[in-house]
Amino acid sequence: MRVVLVDNLLLEQRGEGYHFDLQPHLGLISLLAVLEREGHEGILVDPKLDVSAGRLPLDSSLYERLADAVLASRPHVVGLTTLGCNFIGTAKIAAHLKRAEPELPILVGGPHASILDVQLVERFPQFDVVVRGEAELTLPPLLDRVSSRRFDDVLGVTYRHGSAVRRTSAAPVISDLDSLPPASYDHYPVAELGLTILRVEAGRGCPFECTFCSTASFFGRRYRLKSAERLCADLRRLHDAYGVSHFALTHDLFTVNKRKVLEFCEAVEPLGYTWSCSARMDCVDDRLLERMSEAGCRSIYYGVETGSPRMQTEVAKRLDLSLFWPTLSTTRRVGMEATASFITGYPQETAEDQAMTLDLIGELWSAKSDNVTIQLHLLTPEPGTGLLTKYEPALAYDGHVTDFNLPMLEPDDAHVIESDAEVFVNHHYYCGVLPRSRHILVTVIHPMLYRLGLSVQRHMLARYDGRLSHFFDDVIAWADRERRTPPYSSSDLIGYAMDAWGADDYLVSLVRYMLAATDPARGFDGQHFRALPSRAKAPVEGQGEIHIRRSPRTALLRDVHPCPDILSLLRAAEAPERARVPAELRERRQSYVLVPDNGVRTVRNVAVNEDAVQLLTYLERPRTADGIAEYLNVGPSERRSFQGLLDDLLAMGVVVSERPM
């Protein structure tokens, strides 16, 4: 039987664009391995591959085109996995499939479907069967009964039988994860994508009871970890197949069983691989972190969630915040990077609670935590959680698209989502103590501040007594005065800065510069900023046929302070918060075009005069070489130097040449 498994369309908003996490879905490639062991043919479809490559547009045609791509493989059964943030896409793809092939069996699984199984079967006729929980033991017997549509003796499924919905008993969790066959990475274009990091499933299950998280509802509370021998065998297999030597071990709580982690460290150290993992701060200690570093661990993700002790109790995270600084200190001391992740937007969160979280983030800036990544997320209601059980009556909808929620693509998406808060709960929010606009503003502006870089962050924070909460209090007050409402953008941060600090303040220029220099929508990396020499010249062939325009990846900044020089000064300062910017830099103004330099992860700062600014503004639309020459009043005797100018601009990547359509 030919079974097509379809990954969910997971997008992450970053700035004005989207980030696509191109990694194989671990659950699906595990299922493919099981299917192939049972003699079935498995095909994996990952929508992110075609969308990220531009082969499929992110518009109203996407879902139907994806359905057509699935049908092109002539499946006997289609299985889709889904998260709450992108269930609208899963439902729409399935609906297009069912309209095109009414008799095609369509299965759906994943955390969202497993928890809301009855509701999905009742309300979405495009789904024939929901496969609940871990599907490796469920899918083979289910496929054996697809032709008869008799699933009564298949554990862990919910399905439609006539007009009724039937739900069989839960399938047992897979206690011995080593018994599963090696995941089928060969169904994913690992080599073609040039992936240098691969995710590897390390285990499943969560014994904790955080009220905002649905992990335990899907994987169960029984903590399970693959044996050291099995994990190392998986890593060796992937290294031999793809040459990959760095792995992200996937388990929300990798270090719960310290003995097993130490066993893994002993087994993996001789292999010379590097790896990362996730952990609670109260599930590591100094010796364990030291041993993990010795064995190749290079980074750890810590879910801190809130800087408020009261909120730690309220949401049942119950992390002792006195562990925060010692744990980060040890993590950094042993040579590992850390990610500290926070959440705001809890319904019971007060201004004081939020201030504690923000000030803890600000303290991280002041502590020179340049090897600590800081995340601040807007809370998303999740089905199957204690928080939703308690606060479901407080759900509301405003259409705000959070980091991972799919944008509205088909005309009725917003109506479908708003009209069913139970199924599309991830697109809704809790009405709480603080205004929704405050939570949105904080979580939209924070990643912009993160893009400013540690030196600028610390320098800016000095104007607010070193407290990030004071900065946000001022921004929120400004937004209220100016009647700014969501959606917020970088123009709001710049508008606030100009109003609060004055349009002539060098810090306004730094904010504008850093936001432009780290804009992911233009492909900027934002890690290093320095002027680089031009690359080899590129000729302009067929001047009359080729159009030339300013590269859409560039950023043109007019009349700003000498930001590269100021930035170098702040970075060289032992205490950027106390650094004084000389009057000469505070008074001088310059225009720049910023050009991303691929390969060396650098931004070229090309200083330009007003004539060049006018030319680059003119080239925002495609122009012919003859048209540019006419615009510049280039005479016959100046044609050679004009051609040299175009060659230089092309070589630096400031402009691009293209043939008209």
C-alpha positions in Angstrom: 0.0 0.0 0.0 1.3 3.5 -0.9 1.0 5.8 2.0 1.8 9.5 1.7 2.6 11.3 5.0 2.3 15.1 4.9 4.2 17.3 7.3 2.5 20.4 8.8 3.3 23.8 7.4 5.3 25.3 10.3 6.3 28.9 9.7 8.1 31.2 12.2 7.8 34.9 11.8 11.1 36.8 12.0 10.9 40.5 11.4 9.0 41.1 8.2 9.6 37.6 6.8 9.3 33.9 7.6 11.9 31.4 8.8 11.5 27.8 7.6 12.9 25.1 9.9 14.0 22.6 7.2 14.4 19.4 9.2 12.6 16.1 8.8 9.6 15.6 11.0 10.8 13.0 13.5 7.4 11.5 14.1 6.8 11.0 10.4 10.1 9.5 9.5 9.7 7.1 12.4 6.3 6.1 11.0 7.8 5.7 7.5 10.4 3.3 8.9 7.6 1.2 10.6 5.5 1.2 7.4 8.5 0.0 5.3 9.2 -2.7 7.8 5.6 -3.9 7.3 6.0 -4.0 3.6 4.2 -0.7 2.7 5.5 2.1 0.4 6.0 5.4 2.2 6.3 8.8 0.7 7.0 12.0 2.7 5.7 15.4 1.6 7.1 18.5 3.4 5.3 21.7 2.3 8.0 23.8 3.8 10.5 22.7 1.1 8.5 24.0 -1.8 7.3 27.2 0.0 10.8 28.1 1.2 12.3 27.5 -2.2 9.6 29.7 -3.9 8.2 26.8 -5.9 4.9 27.3 -4.1 3.6 30.7 -3.3 2.4 31.6 0.2 -1.0 32.7 -1.0 -4.6 31.6 -1.5 -3.6 28.9 -4.0 -1.2 27.1 -1.6 -3.5 24.5 -0.1 -5.0 23.4 -3.3 -1.6 23.2 -5.0 -0.3 21.1 -2.1 -3.3 18.8 -2.4 -2.5 18.4 -6.1 1.2 17.6 -5.3 0.0 14.9 -2.8 -2.4 13.4 -5.4 0.4 13.3 -8.0 2.0 10.4 -6.1 -1.2 8.4 -6.5 -1.6 7.5 -2.8 -3.8 4.7 -1.4 -3.9 6.5 2.0 -2.9 10.0 3.1 -1.8 10.8 6.6 -1.4 14.4 7.8 0.2 15.6 11.1 -0.8 18.9 12.6 -0.2 21.4 15.3 -2.7 23.8 16.6 -0.9 26.8 15.1 -1.3 25.4 11.6 -4.4 23.2 11.8 -6.2 25.6 9.4 -3.7 24.6 6.7 -4.1 20.9 7.5 -7.8 21.1 7.4 -7.8 23.0 4.1 -5.3 20.6 2.4 -7.4 17.6 3.5 -10.6 19.3 2.2 -9.1 19.8 -1.2 -7.9 16.2 -1.2 -11.4 14.9 -0.3 -13.1 17.0 -3.0 -10.7 15.7 -5.6 -10.7 12.0 -4.4 -13.8 11.4 -2.2 -12.9 7.8 -1.6 -9.3 8.4 -0.6 -8.8 7.5 3.1 -7.5 10.6 5.0 -5.9 10.1 8.4 -4.8 12.9 10.7 -2.5 12.7 13.8 -0.3 14.8 16.0 -0.8 16.6 19.3 -3.7 18.8 18.3 -5.7 16.0 16.6 -5.0 13.6 19.4 -6.5 15.9 22.0 -9.4 17.2 20.0 -10.1 13.9 18.1 -13.9 13.8 18.6 -14.3 17.4 17.6 -12.3 17.0 14.5 -14.2 13.9 13.3 -17.5 15.6 14.1 -16.8 19.0 12.4 -14.4 18.1 9.6 -15.8 15.5 7.2 -12.5 15.5 5.2 -10.9 13.5 8.0 -11.8 9.8 8.1 -9.7 8.7 11.1 -7.8 10.4 13.8 -4.8 8.5 15.0 -4.2 9.4 18.6 -0.8 9.7 20.4 2.2 7.7 19.3 1.2 6.0 16.1 3.9 3.4 15.5 1.9 0.6 17.0 -1.5 1.9 15.6 -0.8 2.6 12.0 0.0 -0.9 10.7 -3.2 -2.6 11.9 -5.1 0.5 10.9 -3.9 0.2 7.3 -4.9 -3.5 7.2 -8.5 -2.4 7.8 -8.7 0.6 5.6 -10.5 -1.3 2.8 -13.2 -2.6 5.1 -13.3 0.6 7.2 -13.8 -1.6 10.3 -11.5 -0.1 13.0 -13.2 -1.4 16.2 -10.2 -3.5 17.2 -7.6 -0.9 16.4 -6.4 0.8 19.6 -5.9 4.6 19.6 -8.2 5.7 16.8 -11.3 7.9 16.5 -13.4 7.6 13.4 -16.7 8.1 11.7 -19.1 5.2 11.4 -22.1 6.3 9.6 -23.4 9.4 11.4 -21.7 8.3 14.7 -18.2 9.0 16.0 -16.5 6.0 17.5 -13.4 6.1 19.8 -11.4 3.0 20.6 -9.3 2.6 23.8 -6.0 4.3 23.9 -3.0 2.5 22.5 -0.2 1.9 25.1 2.8 4.2 25.1 5.9 2.7 23.6 7.9 1.9 26.7 11.0 0.6 24.9 11.9 3.2 22.3 14.9 1.1 21.2 12.4 -1.4 19.7 11.5 1.1 17.0 13.4 0.8 13.7 15.8 3.6 12.7 14.0 6.6 11.4 13.9 6.9 7.6 15.9 10.1 7.0 16.4 9.0 3.4 12.9 10.3 2.6 14.2 13.8 3.3 16.6 15.8 1.0 19.3 16.1 3.7 22.2 16.1 1.3 20.5 18.3 -1.2 19.8 20.9 1.4 23.4 20.8 2.7 22.2 20.3 6.3 25.0 20.4 8.8 22.8 19.8 11.8 20.2 17.0 12.2 17.5 16.5 14.8 17.4 13.1 16.4 14.7 11.8 18.7 16.2 11.1 22.1 13.1 10.2 24.0 9.5 11.0 24.9 7.2 11.9 27.9 7.1 14.6 30.5 6.5 13.9 34.2 5.8 17.6 35.1 2.5 19.4 35.2 3.0 22.9 33.7 -0.6 24.2 33.1 0.3 25.9 29.8 1.9 23.0 28.1 0.3 20.1 26.2 3.4 17.8 25.8 2.4 15.5 28.6 -1.2 15.2 27.1 0.3 13.8 23.9 3.4 11.8 25.0 2.2 10.9 28.5 3.8 11.6 31.8 6.1 8.6 31.7 9.7 9.8 31.0 11.4 7.6 28.4 14.9 7.9 26.9 16.5 5.8 24.3 19.5 3.8 25.5 23.0 5.2 25.0 23.8 2.4 22.6 20.8 3.1 20.5 21.3 6.8 20.4 24.9 6.5 19.4 24.0 4.0 16.7 21.6 6.5 15.3 24.2 9.2 15.3 26.8 7.0 13.7 24.3 6.0 11.0 23.5 9.6 10.2 27.2 10.6 10.2 28.1 7.8 7.8 25.2 8.6 5.5 25.4 12.4 5.4 28.7 13.4 7.0 26.8 15.3 9.8 28.6 15.6 13.1 26.4 17.9 15.0 23.0 16.7 16.3 20.1 18.3 18.1 18.8 15.7 20.6 15.0 16.1 20.7 13.4 15.6 24.1 11.8 18.5 26.1 13.5 17.1 29.3 16.6 15.3 28.2 18.3 15.4 31.6 15.5 14.1 33.9 17.4 10.8 34.4 20.9 11.9 35.1 22.3 8.3 35.2 21.1 7.7 31.7 22.5 11.0 30.5 25.9 10.1 32.0 25.8 6.7 30.3 25.1 8.5 27.0 28.1 10.9 27.7 30.4 7.9 28.2 29.2 6.3 24.9 29.2 9.4 22.7 32.4 11.1 23.8 34.8 8.8 21.8 32.7 9.5 18.6 33.7 13.1 18.6 30.3 14.5 17.7 28.8 17.7 19.1 25.2 18.0 20.2 22.5 20.1 21.9 19.5 19.3 24.1 16.8 20.8 26.3 16.5 20.7 30.1 14.9 22.1 33.2 17.3 24.1 35.3 16.4 22.0 38.3 17.3 18.8 36.4 21.0 19.6 35.9 23.9 20.2 38.3 27.5 21.3 37.9 29.0 17.9 37.5 26.4 16.8 34.9 26.9 20.0 32.9 30.7 19.5 33.0 30.4 15.9 31.9 28.0 16.9 29.1 30.4 19.5 27.8 33.2 17.1 27.9 31.1 14.7 25.8 30.3 17.2 23.1 27.3 19.1 24.3 27.5 22.7 22.9 24.2 24.3 23.8 21.2 23.8 26.1 17.7 25.2 25.8 16.2 26.1 29.2 12.5 26.8 29.5 12.3 29.4 32.3 8.9 30.7 31.3 8.6 33.6 33.9 10.8 35.7 36.1 8.0 35.9 38.7 8.1 33.5 41.6 4.4 33.9 42.0 3.8 33.0 38.4 6.1 30.0 38.7 3.5 28.6 41.2 0.5 29.9 39.3 1.4 27.9 36.1 2.8 24.9 38.0 6.2 25.3 36.5 7.6 25.5 40.0 11.1 26.3 38.9 13.2 27.7 41.8 14.5 30.9 40.3 17.5 31.0 42.7 18.9 28.4 40.3 18.8 30.7 37.3 22.1 32.5 37.6 24.2 29.6 39.0 22.9 27.3 36.2 23.6 29.8 33.5 27.0 30.6 35.0 28.0 26.9 35.0 26.6 26.4 31.5 28.8 29.2 30.2 31.8 28.3 32.3 32.0 24.8 30.9 31.9 26.3 27.3 28.2 25.7 26.4 25.8 28.2 25.0 22.4 28.5 26.5 18.9 29.6 25.4 16.7 31.1 28.1 13.0 31.1 27.0 10.3 33.2 28.6 6.5 33.5 28.1 4.2 36.5 28.8 0.5 36.8 28.3 -0.7 34.5 31.1 -4.3 35.5 32.1 -3.3 35.9 35.7 -0.1 37.8 35.0 0.1 41.3 36.6 2.2 44.2 35.6 4.6 43.4 38.5 4.9 39.8 37.3 5.7 40.9 33.8 8.2 43.4 35.0 10.1 40.7 36.8 10.4 38.7 33.6 11.5 41.8 31.6 14.0 42.9 34.2 15.5 39.4 34.4 16.0 39.6 30.6 17.6 43.1 31.1 19.9 41.7 33.8 21.0 39.1 31.2 22.0 41.9 28.9 24.0 43.6 31.7 25.7 40.4 32.7 27.5 40.3 29.3 25.6 37.2 28.4 26.7 37.2 24.7 26.5 33.4 24.6 22.9 33.3 25.9 20.0 33.5 23.5 16.9 35.1 25.0 13.4 34.3 23.8 10.2 36.0 24.8 7.0 34.4 23.5 3.4 35.4 23.6 1.4 32.7 25.4 -0.7 30.5 23.1 -3.7 28.7 24.6 -3.2 24.9 24.1 -5.9 22.2 24.2 -5.5 19.6 26.9 -3.9 22.0 29.4 -4.9 23.0 32.9 -4.8 26.7 31.9 -7.4 26.2 29.2 -9.6 24.1 31.6 -9.6 27.0 34.1 -9.7 30.0 31.7 -11.6 28.7 28.7 -14.5 31.2 29.3 -12.0 34.0 29.0 -11.0 33.1 25.4 -11.3 35.9 22.8 -10.2 36.5 19.2 -8.6 39.5 17.6 -6.9 38.1 14.5 -3.4 38.7 15.7 -1.0 36.2 14.1 1.7 35.1 16.6 5.2 33.8 15.8 4.1 30.3 14.6 0.4 30.8 13.6 -0.3 30.5 9.9 -1.3 33.7 8.2 -4.8 33.9 6.7 -4.5 32.6 3.1 -7.9 31.5 1.8 -10.8 34.1 2.0 -12.7 32.3 4.7 -9.8 31.4 7.0 -10.4 34.1 9.5 -14.1 33.3 9.7 -13.5 29.6 10.2 -10.9 30.2 12.9 -12.9 32.8 14.8 -16.1 30.8 14.7 -14.6 27.7 16.4 -12.6 28.7 19.5 -12.4 25.1 20.7 -10.6 23.7 17.6 -8.7 26.8 16.7 -7.9 27.7 20.3 -4.2 28.5 19.4 -5.4 31.5 17.4 -7.3 32.8 20.3 -6.1 34.4 23.6 -7.0 34.7 27.2 -8.5 37.9 28.4 -6.5 38.6 31.6 -5.3 41.1 34.1 -3.2 43.1 31.6 -4.5 44.4 28.2 -3.9 42.2 25.2 -2.3 45.1 23.4 0.4 45.3 26.1 1.4 41.6 25.6 1.5 42.0 21.9 3.6 45.1 22.0 6.1 43.6 24.4 6.5 40.4 22.4 6.8 42.2 19.0 9.3 44.8 20.2 11.5 42.4 22.2 12.9 40.5 19.2 13.7 43.9 17.6 15.6 44.9 20.7 17.4 41.6 20.5 18.5 42.5 16.9 20.2 45.6 18.2 23.0 43.5 19.7 24.3 43.3 23.3 26.4 46.4 23.2 23.6 48.6 21.9 21.1 47.0 24.3 23.2 47.7 27.3 23.9 51.3 26.1 20.2 51.9 25.6 19.2 50.3 28.9 21.4 52.8 30.8 18.8 55.5 29.9 16.2 53.5 31.9 18.1 52.8 35.1 19.2 49.5 33.7 15.6 48.1 33.9 14.0 46.7 30.8 10.6 47.0 32.4 11.1 50.8 32.6 11.8 50.9 28.9 8.6 49.0 28.1 6.5 51.1 30.5 7.6 54.2 28.5 7.0 52.5 25.2 3.5 51.4 26.3 2.7 54.9 27.6 3.8 56.4 24.2 1.7 53.9 22.3 -1.3 54.8 24.3 -0.7 58.5 23.8 -0.2 58.1 20.1 -3.1 55.6 19.9 -0.9 53.0 18.3 -2.6 49.6 18.1 -1.6 46.2 16.8 -0.2 45.1 14.5 3.1 46.7 15.7 6.2 46.9 13.5 9.7 48.3 13.5 8.3 51.7 12.6 6.7 51.8 16.0 10.0 51.3 17.7 11.7 53.9 15.6 8.7 56.3 16.1 9.0 55.8 19.9 12.8 56.4 19.8 12.5 59.6 17.8 9.8 60.9 20.2 11.5 59.8 23.4 15.2 60.6 22.5 14.8 63.2 19.8 15.3 62.7 16.0 18.9 63.9 16.2 20.0 61.4 18.8 22.7 59.1 17.7 20.9 56.2 19.4 18.0 56.7 17.0 20.4 56.2 14.1 21.8 53.1 15.8 18.3 51.6 16.1 17.6 52.3 12.5 20.9 50.9 11.4 20.8 47.7 13.4 17.2 46.9 12.4 18.2 47.3 8.8 21.4 45.4 9.2 19.7 42.4 10.8 16.6 42.3 8.7 15.9 38.6 8.0 13.5 39.5 5.2 16.6 40.8 3.2 18.7 37.8 4.2 20.9 39.8 6.5 22.7 37.9 9.1 23.4 40.7 11.5 26.2 39.1 13.5 29.1 41.2 12.2 29.2 44.6 10.6 32.3 46.0 8.9 33.2 47.3 5.5 34.7 44.8 3.1 36.5 45.3 -0.2 34.6 44.9 -3.4 34.4 41.6 -5.2 35.5 41.0 -8.8 33.8 43.2 -11.3 30.8 41.8 -13.3 30.2 42.9 -16.8 26.8 44.2 -18.0 26.0 42.2 -21.0 23.6 43.5 -23.7 23.1 46.9 -22.1 19.9 47.5 -24.1 18.3 44.3 -23.1 19.3 43.9 -19.4 17.5 45.8 -16.7 19.4 47.0 -13.6 17.8 47.8 -10.3 18.9 48.2 -6.7 19.1 44.8 -5.1 16.0 44.1 -2.9 18.4 42.6 -0.3 20.0 46.0 0.3 19.0 48.6 2.8 19.4 52.3 2.1 19.8 54.5 5.2 19.8 58.2 4.6 21.2 60.9 6.9 22.3 58.8 9.9 25.2 59.1 12.3 28.3 57.1 11.5 26.8 53.9 13.0 29.7 51.5 12.1 32.1 53.7 14.0 29.8 54.2 17.0 29.1 50.4 17.1 32.8 49.7 17.1 33.3 52.0 20.0 30.5 50.4 22.0 31.7 46.9 21.3 35.2 47.8 22.4 34.0 49.3 25.7 34.3 47.2 28.8 31.0 48.7 30.0 28.9 49.8 27.0 26.3 51.2 29.3 28.8 53.8 30.5 30.5 54.5 27.2 30.6 58.1 26.0 30.2 58.7 22.3 32.5 61.6 21.2 30.9 64.8 20.0 32.4 64.3 16.5 30.4 61.0 16.1 27.3 62.5 17.6 27.3 65.4 15.1 28.5 63.7 11.9 25.9 62.4 9.5 26.3 59.9 6.6 24.2 57.8 4.3 24.8 54.1 3.8 23.7 51.3 1.6 23.9 48.0 3.5 24.7 44.9 1.5 24.6 41.3 2.9 27.8 39.5 2.0 27.0 35.8 1.6 29.5 33.2 2.7 31.3 35.4 5.3 28.1 36.3 7.2 29.0 40.0 7.1 27.2 43.2 6.2 29.0 45.6 3.9 28.6 49.3 4.9 29.0 51.3 1.7 29.0 55.0 2.5 27.3 57.0 -0.3 26.8 60.7 -1.0 23.6 62.4 -1.9 24.1 61.9 -5.7 24.4 58.1 -5.0 21.4 58.2 -2.8 19.4 59.8 -5.6 20.7 57.2 -8.1 19.8 54.2 -5.8 16.4 55.7 -5.2 15.9 55.9 -9.0 17.0 52.3 -9.3 14.3 51.0 -7.0 12.5 50.3 -10.3 14.3 48.3 -13.1 16.1 50.5 -15.6 18.1 49.9 -18.7 21.7 51.0 -18.9 20.8 53.5 -21.5 18.0 54.9 -19.3 20.5 55.2 -16.3 23.0 57.0 -18.5 20.3 59.4 -19.6 19.3 60.0 -16.0 22.9 60.8 -15.1 23.5 62.9 -18.2 26.4 60.7 -19.2 28.0 61.9 -22.4 29.8 59.7 -25.0 33.2 60.5 -23.5 32.0 59.4 -20.1 30.6 56.1 -21.2 33.5 54.0 -20.2 33.7 55.4 -16.6 29.9 55.0 -16.4 30.2 51.3 -17.4 32.9 51.0 -14.7 30.4 52.4 -12.1 27.8 49.8 -13.0 30.4 47.1 -12.9 31.4 48.2 -9.4 27.8 48.4 -8.2 27.1 44.9 -9.6 30.3 43.5 -8.1 29.4 44.8 -4.7 25.8 43.5 -4.9 24.4 47.0 -4.6 22.5 46.5 -7.8 21.4 43.4 -9.7 20.8 42.8 -13.4 17.9 40.9 -14.8 16.2 40.3 -18.1 12.7 41.7 -18.4 9.8 39.2 -18.4 
